[in-house]
Amino acid sequence: MRRQLLRAARAGVPLLLRGSPVHPGRARPSHSEPRGRDGRGQEEEEEEEEMGGWQQLYPGHIPTSPLQKALLAAGSAVMALCDPYRHDMVAVLGETTGCLALPNLRDKMKNHPEGYRILQERPRIRLSTLDMARLQGLPEGSLGREYVRFLEDNKVSPDTRMPPKFVDDEELAYVIQRYREVHDLMHTLLGMPTNMLGEVVVKWFEAIQTGLPMCVLGAAFGPARLSSRKLQVLATELVPWAIRSGLNSSCVLNVYYEQRWEQPVESLRAELGILPPPAVRV
């Protein structure tokens, strides 16, 4: 199976676009498997040779050439535009087009004390790492309590974020993973629901903040699915506010949210430079 996945990646066939789940991983060789001089099994050496000497950099990583990334980006962009709720396609698009934005975000984190700690400690936001009972018991208006309220009201889970596969740098793979896992916190800070209008507003903010082409495309093409009334609200109230907030705010990846659960949302907004949300119904 592993060799089939690698051959498919080399041929530029995006298995994800065909609806087939991809769960690559390096199997532990048996004791009876022939070993090479460097300790690797024969099959591993053949796989590496087939992929031009590229190696798996982290669990789940699928090495791809620039041409393969271009094919994946084009296919996932079409699928994501047809169905914005295909989170797997949105994830592939973000990974295959973020070659310039991700290093820039990583550098911002390295040059910030809190961001640097995040890169060193690699925290994860998942149900297994969250004390939901504690967060639910925090005061009204605190980041932790409002985050749990957002998850409950919109029936979403932090565990739905896909792990990276096509980012050819282990540290950058964590950066995009972190971006995905704080996405719901962006909704919480901006006061936006997960309907199409709310998602478009968050994408405008994230496009300004991150420079990720995937966010830019979502911000540009997402409004096509909105009604004329919502388009008017978006154009006159929400987009100008999202752009101003994105430009005014410091990098949202430089916040160690796991250590800020008790902080009031209003206080964190003010610290970051996010302007108060407009008084309109989203």
C-alpha positions as CSV (number, residue, x, y, z in Angstrom):
1,M,0.0,0.0,0.0
2,R,2.8,2.4,0.9
3,R,4.5,1.8,-2.4
4,Q,1.3,2.4,-4.3
5,L,0.8,5.7,-2.5
6,L,4.3,6.8,-3.4
7,R,3.9,5.8,-7.0
8,A,0.6,7.7,-7.2
9,A,2.3,10.8,-5.6
10,R,5.1,10.6,-8.1
11,A,2.7,10.3,-11.0
12,G,0.9,13.4,-9.8
13,V,-2.4,11.5,-9.0
14,P,-4.0,13.3,-6.0
15,L,-5.7,10.4,-4.3
16,L,-7.6,12.8,-2.0
17,L,-9.4,14.3,-5.0
18,R,-10.8,10.9,-5.8
19,G,-12.3,10.6,-2.3
20,S,-9.9,7.9,-1.1
21,P,-8.6,8.4,2.4
22,V,-4.8,8.6,2.6
23,H,-3.2,7.3,5.8
24,P,0.5,6.9,4.9
25,G,2.9,5.8,7.6
26,R,6.2,4.0,7.8
27,A,5.6,0.4,8.9
28,R,8.0,-1.1,11.3
29,P,9.9,-3.8,9.4
30,S,9.9,-7.3,10.8
31,H,13.0,-8.9,12.1
32,S,13.1,-11.2,9.1
33,E,13.1,-8.3,6.6
34,P,16.4,-7.9,4.7
35,R,18.3,-4.9,5.9
36,G,20.5,-2.6,3.9
37,R,24.0,-1.5,5.0
38,D,22.5,1.6,6.6
39,G,19.9,-0.4,8.6
40,R,16.9,0.2,6.3
41,G,14.8,-2.6,4.8
42,Q,15.0,-3.4,1.1
43,E,11.4,-2.1,0.5
44,E,12.3,1.3,2.2
45,E,15.3,1.6,0.0
46,E,13.2,0.9,-3.1
47,E,10.6,3.4,-2.1
48,E,13.2,6.1,-1.5
49,E,14.8,5.3,-4.9
50,E,11.3,5.6,-6.6
51,M,10.8,9.0,-5.0
52,G,14.2,10.3,-6.2
53,G,15.9,9.9,-2.9
54,W,13.3,12.0,-0.9
55,Q,12.5,10.8,2.6
56,Q,9.5,11.0,4.8
57,L,10.2,14.0,7.2
58,Y,7.4,13.4,9.7
59,P,4.6,10.9,10.2
60,G,2.2,11.1,7.3
61,H,4.5,13.1,5.1
62,I,4.1,12.5,1.4
63,P,7.1,13.9,-0.5
64,T,6.1,15.7,-3.8
65,S,7.8,17.5,-6.6
66,P,6.9,21.1,-7.6
67,L,4.9,19.6,-10.6
68,Q,3.0,17.3,-8.3
69,K,2.3,20.1,-5.9
70,A,0.9,22.2,-8.8
71,L,-1.4,19.4,-9.8
72,L,-2.6,18.9,-6.3
73,A,-3.1,22.6,-5.8
74,A,-5.1,22.9,-9.0
75,G,-7.3,20.0,-8.3
76,S,-7.9,20.8,-4.7
77,A,-8.7,24.5,-5.6
78,V,-11.4,23.4,-8.0
79,M,-12.9,21.0,-5.4
80,A,-12.8,23.5,-2.6
81,L,-14.5,26.2,-4.7
82,C,-17.2,23.7,-5.7
83,D,-17.7,22.7,-2.0
84,P,-16.1,25.1,0.5
85,Y,-16.9,22.6,3.3
86,R,-14.5,20.0,1.8
87,H,-12.0,20.6,4.6
88,D,-9.7,17.9,3.1
89,M,-9.4,19.9,-0.1
90,V,-8.9,23.1,1.7
91,A,-6.1,21.5,3.7
92,V,-4.4,20.2,0.6
93,L,-4.7,23.6,-1.1
94,G,-3.2,25.4,1.9
95,E,-0.2,23.0,2.1
96,T,0.6,23.0,-1.7
97,T,0.4,26.8,-2.1
98,G,2.0,28.0,1.2
99,C,5.6,27.7,0.2
100,L,6.2,31.5,0.6
101,A,3.7,32.3,3.4
102,L,4.7,29.5,5.8
103,P,8.4,30.4,6.1
104,N,7.3,34.0,6.7
105,L,4.9,32.9,9.5
106,R,7.6,30.7,11.0
107,D,10.1,33.6,11.1
108,K,7.5,35.8,12.8
109,M,7.1,33.2,15.5
110,K,10.9,32.7,15.9
111,N,11.3,36.5,16.4
112,H,8.6,36.7,19.2
113,P,9.2,35.3,22.7
114,E,5.8,33.6,23.0
115,G,5.9,32.4,19.4
116,Y,9.4,31.0,19.8
117,R,8.2,29.0,22.9
118,I,5.3,27.6,20.8
119,L,7.7,26.4,18.2
120,Q,10.0,24.8,20.8
121,E,7.2,23.1,22.9
122,R,4.9,22.3,20.0
123,P,1.5,22.4,21.9
124,R,-1.5,20.8,20.3
125,I,-5.2,21.8,20.6
126,R,-7.2,18.6,20.7
127,L,-9.8,17.0,22.8
128,S,-7.1,14.9,24.4
129,T,-5.1,17.9,25.5
130,L,-8.1,20.1,26.6
131,D,-9.7,19.9,30.0
132,M,-13.2,20.7,28.8
133,A,-14.8,20.5,32.2
134,R,-12.3,23.1,33.5
135,L,-12.9,25.4,30.5
136,Q,-16.7,25.1,30.9
137,G,-16.3,26.2,34.5
138,L,-14.3,29.4,33.7
139,P,-16.0,32.8,34.1
140,E,-18.3,34.1,31.3
141,G,-16.4,36.1,28.8
142,S,-13.1,34.3,29.4
143,L,-11.3,32.9,26.4
144,G,-11.7,29.3,27.5
145,R,-15.4,29.6,28.3
146,E,-16.2,31.4,25.0
147,Y,-14.1,28.9,23.1
148,V,-16.1,25.9,24.5
149,R,-19.3,27.9,23.8
150,F,-18.3,28.3,20.2
151,L,-17.5,24.6,19.8
152,E,-20.9,23.6,21.4
153,D,-23.0,26.2,19.5
154,N,-21.5,25.3,16.1
155,K,-21.2,21.6,16.8
156,V,-17.5,21.5,15.8
157,S,-14.5,19.7,17.3
158,P,-10.8,20.6,17.3
159,D,-10.1,16.9,16.4
160,T,-11.4,17.5,12.8
161,R,-8.3,19.3,11.7
162,M,-6.3,17.3,9.2
163,P,-2.6,16.6,9.9
164,P,-0.2,18.0,7.2
165,K,1.0,15.7,4.4
166,F,2.5,17.8,1.6
167,V,4.7,20.3,3.4
168,D,8.3,19.4,2.8
169,D,9.7,20.8,6.0
170,E,9.0,19.4,9.5
171,E,8.9,22.8,11.2
172,L,6.7,24.4,8.6
173,A,4.4,21.4,8.9
174,Y,3.9,22.3,12.5
175,V,3.3,25.9,11.6
176,I,0.4,25.0,9.3
177,Q,-0.9,22.5,11.9
178,R,-0.9,25.3,14.5
179,Y,-2.7,27.6,12.1
180,R,-5.4,25.0,11.6
181,E,-5.8,24.3,15.3
182,V,-6.2,28.0,16.3
183,H,-8.7,28.6,13.5
184,D,-11.7,28.1,15.8
185,L,-10.1,30.5,18.3
186,M,-10.1,33.1,15.5
187,H,-13.8,32.6,15.2
188,T,-14.1,33.1,19.0
189,L,-12.0,36.2,19.0
190,L,-13.7,37.7,16.0
191,G,-17.2,36.7,17.2
192,M,-18.0,34.9,13.9
193,P,-20.1,31.7,13.5
194,T,-19.3,28.9,11.1
195,N,-21.9,29.8,8.5
196,M,-20.7,30.9,5.1
197,L,-20.8,34.6,5.9
198,G,-18.8,34.0,9.2
199,E,-16.2,31.9,7.4
200,V,-15.7,34.5,4.7
201,V,-15.1,37.2,7.3
202,V,-12.6,35.0,9.2
203,K,-10.9,34.2,5.8
204,W,-10.4,37.9,5.1
205,F,-8.8,38.4,8.5
206,E,-6.6,35.3,8.1
207,A,-5.6,36.4,4.6
208,I,-4.3,39.7,5.9
209,Q,-2.7,38.0,8.9
210,T,-1.0,35.0,7.2
211,G,-0.7,35.7,3.5
212,L,-1.7,32.1,2.7
213,P,-3.1,31.8,-0.8
214,M,-5.8,29.5,0.4
215,C,-7.1,32.2,2.7
216,V,-7.0,34.8,-0.1
217,L,-9.0,32.5,-2.4
218,G,-11.5,31.8,0.3
219,A,-12.0,35.5,0.9
220,A,-12.3,36.3,-2.8
221,F,-14.6,33.5,-4.0
222,G,-16.5,32.6,-0.8
223,P,-18.9,35.6,-1.2
224,A,-20.2,34.0,-4.5
225,R,-22.5,31.8,-2.4
226,L,-24.0,34.7,-0.3
227,S,-27.4,36.4,-0.8
228,S,-27.5,40.0,-2.0
229,R,-28.4,41.2,1.6
230,K,-25.5,39.4,3.1
231,L,-23.2,40.6,0.4
232,Q,-24.2,44.2,1.2
233,V,-23.4,43.6,4.9
234,L,-20.2,41.9,4.0
235,A,-19.0,44.7,1.7
236,T,-20.0,47.7,3.8
237,E,-19.4,46.5,7.4
238,L,-17.6,43.2,7.8
239,V,-14.8,43.2,5.2
240,P,-13.6,46.7,6.1
241,W,-13.6,45.7,9.8
242,A,-11.8,42.4,9.1
243,I,-9.1,44.1,7.0
244,R,-8.5,46.8,9.5
245,S,-8.3,44.3,12.3
246,G,-6.0,42.0,10.3
247,L,-3.6,44.9,9.6
248,N,-3.8,46.3,13.1
249,S,-3.4,43.0,14.9
250,S,-0.1,41.4,15.9
251,C,0.5,37.9,14.6
252,V,-2.2,35.6,16.0
253,L,0.2,32.6,15.9
254,N,2.3,34.3,18.6
255,V,-0.3,33.7,21.3
256,Y,0.1,30.7,23.6
257,Y,-3.7,30.2,23.8
258,E,-3.4,27.2,26.1
259,Q,-2.0,29.6,28.8
260,R,-4.6,32.3,28.2
261,W,-7.8,30.5,28.9
262,E,-8.6,32.6,31.9
263,Q,-8.0,35.9,30.1
264,P,-11.1,37.8,29.0
265,V,-11.8,37.8,25.3
266,E,-12.1,41.6,25.3
267,S,-8.7,41.9,27.0
268,L,-7.0,39.6,24.5
269,R,-8.6,41.4,21.6
270,A,-7.2,44.7,22.9
271,E,-3.8,43.1,23.4
272,L,-3.6,41.8,19.9
273,G,-5.2,44.9,18.3
274,I,-8.4,43.3,17.0
275,L,-11.1,46.0,16.7
276,P,-14.5,45.3,18.4
277,P,-16.8,43.4,16.0
278,P,-19.5,45.5,14.2
279,A,-23.0,45.4,15.7
280,V,-24.5,43.5,12.8
281,R,-26.2,40.1,12.7
282,V,-24.0,37.5,11.0
